[in-house]
Structure formats: structure tokens, C-alpha cells
Amino acid sequence: MRFRRIPGDNRNRTVLRSILVGTALFNLFMFTMDSGAETQHNRDPETGIETWEVLDRGMRLSLTQILPDQARAFYQARGFDSDAAEVYAKACLFQTVLRNESGGVIAFRLADWRYLTGKRAFRLKLEPEWQYEWERRNLPEPARIAFRWAQFPLEQTFEPGDWNQGMMACPLPRGARFDLRFKWRADGKMFEGDLKGVRCAEDR
Amino acid sequence: MDEKIYRLADLRGKVVLINFWATWCPPCRKELPSMERLWQQFSKEDFMVLAINVGEDADTIFAFTGTLEPALGFPLLLDRDSAVLKAWPVRGLPTTFVLDREGRVVYRAVGGREFDNPELVAQLRGLLQNRR
């Protein structure tokens, strides 16, 4: 476990611009591959909370159900009124953890990820869409800041050993099943993998 | 949290570890004790740790840090409106940066770490030994 060296002070926007330009160029040449890595499923014997995990070409992704009561309690403790907390708790929520165990640099954008039900693919409901709703409801700024940083990052570049976690929402009903198709870029290629048979938590 | 304002410009000449965290972030909570052990190891050298809490108040932070063993000896800074956080290339919590004596960002770690891990300690020692 090491810190990763940063080639230059990147507090300015130079690196970000480079990434954006690189991403745009890369999109012209990208292709995807599916490895068929197997999803592991686990249910906590005490809480009944379920987790799905896959390790695909060095990307370890896990989704753990967030119960509606957990979501209500978390956000009400951080300045959400009960109605706003209920709006979020109604979504299909997961604690999401992504680890870069590949040995190389990877990048991802949640906007590229899809959840699959039947033969159709849908976008996730991402943090800016939720923030629009919270602004409309005049939620206090501390509540919106907590919401922002509790969500799984919209995009990120991981050095080897980097990882992150946060909440992720699919606008699906309780108990619904889906596959999550996640994508990442590495070595000038785009990869994709599937987390299969994920199920939304019931309200209990 | 003692109303003191820290400026990076005042810390030139020191190696500075800057950590962005929140009490509700599980890996943030987990890594703070190891950060304290690292701080204790290097606190007599030109080394500073700044743990910047995002968006929470002092009562909330104290309620958590009061439970930690060892108790935290490095400064805990408040970024109530996340203005500091927005000035840094942070996408998620926790994220940690290490600045060299010239104030340049030389290392970054995204996600939780064990900061007293021998490899990380050796990297910091290398920076501290560089007195250019």
C-alpha cells in the first residue's frame, strides 16, 4: 500500500482539462469487452441485507442494499425533512464500493453505467438530478453538502490501490431485480462488466 | 476547531498531509487512528497533518473524535460550506494529499488507508529527508 505520486501540482485545472480532452479523443477509438466474470452473492445472517460483488479484470465492485429506514435515518440526521428523506428512501439504494486492484490507472463515469431489466438499459439517477430536487425543496446547504459527498462519485480516476464508496440510486420499485453494467477505461480501451441479479431492498 | 485559520503558505518548509473526511464516511472513520499514529511518529519533525472535515459542525465532530483511541493530536479543520474541498481535485471521501516542502502536491490517495503502513511511512520519510 503506497501513496501514488502526482507528477505535478494539480490544484489548477490543467490535469482536469487534459483528462477531458483525452476522454473525448478516446471516445473516438473505444471498444468494449465483456469477460463474463461471476457475481458473488452474500446475505448478512443477522440483518438480511444482501451484497453482490464481482472482480472483473482488477475492478472489484460491490453493491450492498441500503434499507429505506437506513436512508431515512441518515438524511434526517443531516438536515433533510421527513418528506425529502422519504423521496430518497423510496429509490432502490445501494452502498457501492469500487476498488482498483488492476495494477494500472483506470477511470470511470457513472453516466456510462446502466442498469438492465428485461432487455432494456436505463441510466442511473445521478447526484445532480437529486440536487435539483433538493434545491426545489429548499433543503439547507449543510444537508445538500452531506448528500453530495455521501453519493458515489460521478467520475473518478483511480491509481492502483485507490478505491471509493458511496450511495447509488436506481429508480426501481422494492424487490425489483436488475443487472448493473459498469464501465471503465484503462490502457486506452473501454471495458465493461456486469453485476448480475442485484435486488432492491424491501421496506421492512 | 479552535477558531484558528491555517494557510498552506505558512506551512512552506514542512511536509503536509491533507485529509478530507466526514464522520458519516466509514473509511474516513477507520483511517483516522492510523493517521494519528503517523502524526505521533513524525510530530517532532517538519511534518503537519490537517484533517479537513466537510460540512459538519464542531459538536458532531467532537461526538465522534471523543471516542477515538489514541485521541487525535493534529488539527481538525472545518470546511462548513465545502469551499476548500471544491478548490481541490476531490471526487469522493476520503481523499488525502501529501505536499512536499515546496507546497507541491506530490502524492494522492483516494479511499481509506492505513497511514502507519511501513510503505507509506517510508515515502513520507523520504520527503522529510529531502531538504532542498
Boltz contact constraints between the chains, C-beta under 6 A:
constraints:
  - contact:
      token1: [A, 1]
      token2: [B, 117]
      max_distance: 6.0
  - contact:
      token1: [A, 1]
      token2: [B, 119]
      max_distance: 6.0
  - contact:
      token1: [A, 2]
      token2: [B, 119]
      max_distance: 6.0
  - contact:
      token1: [A, 3]
      token2: [B, 98]
      max_distance: 6.0
  - contact:
      token1: [A, 3]
      token2: [B, 107]
      max_distance: 6.0
  - contact:
      token1: [A, 3]
      token2: [B, 109]
      max_distance: 6.0
  - contact:
      token1: [A, 3]
      token2: [B, 120]
      max_distance: 6.0
  - contact:
      token1: [A, 3]
      token2: [B, 123]
      max_distance: 6.0
  - contact:
      token1: [A, 4]
      token2: [B, 108]
      max_distance: 6.0
  - contact:
      token1: [A, 5]
      token2: [B, 107]
      max_distance: 6.0
  - contact:
      token1: [A, 6]
      token2: [B, 105]
      max_distance: 6.0
  - contact:
      token1: [A, 6]
      token2: [B, 106]
      max_distance: 6.0
  - contact:
      token1: [A, 6]
      token2: [B, 108]
      max_distance: 6.0
  - contact:
      token1: [A, 9]
      token2: [B, 104]
      max_distance: 6.0
  - contact:
      token1: [A, 9]
      token2: [B, 105]
      max_distance: 6.0
  - contact:
      token1: [A, 10]
      token2: [B, 89]
      max_distance: 6.0
  - contact:
      token1: [A, 142]
      token2: [B, 55]
      max_distance: 6.0
  - contact:
      token1: [A, 145]
      token2: [B, 55]
      max_distance: 6.0
  - contact:
      token1: [A, 145]
      token2: [B, 82]
      max_distance: 6.0
  - contact:
      token1: [A, 146]
      token2: [B, 55]
      max_distance: 6.0
  - contact:
      token1: [A, 149]
      token2: [B, 54]
      max_distance: 6.0
  - contact:
      token1: [A, 149]
      token2: [B, 93]
      max_distance: 6.0
  - contact:
      token1: [A, 153]
      token2: [B, 91]
      max_distance: 6.0
  - contact:
      token1: [A, 153]
      token2: [B, 92]
      max_distance: 6.0
  - contact:
      token1: [A, 156]
      token2: [B, 91]
      max_distance: 6.0
  - contact:
      token1: [A, 162]
      token2: [B, 110]
      max_distance: 6.0
  - contact:
      token1: [A, 162]
      token2: [B, 111]
      max_distance: 6.0
  - contact:
      token1: [A, 163]
      token2: [B, 111]
      max_distance: 6.0
  - contact:
      token1: [A, 164]
      token2: [B, 92]
      max_distance: 6.0
  - contact:
      token1: [A, 164]
      token2: [B, 110]
      max_distance: 6.0
  - contact:
      token1: [A, 164]
      token2: [B, 111]
      max_distance: 6.0
  - contact:
      token1: [A, 166]
      token2: [B, 92]
      max_distance: 6.0
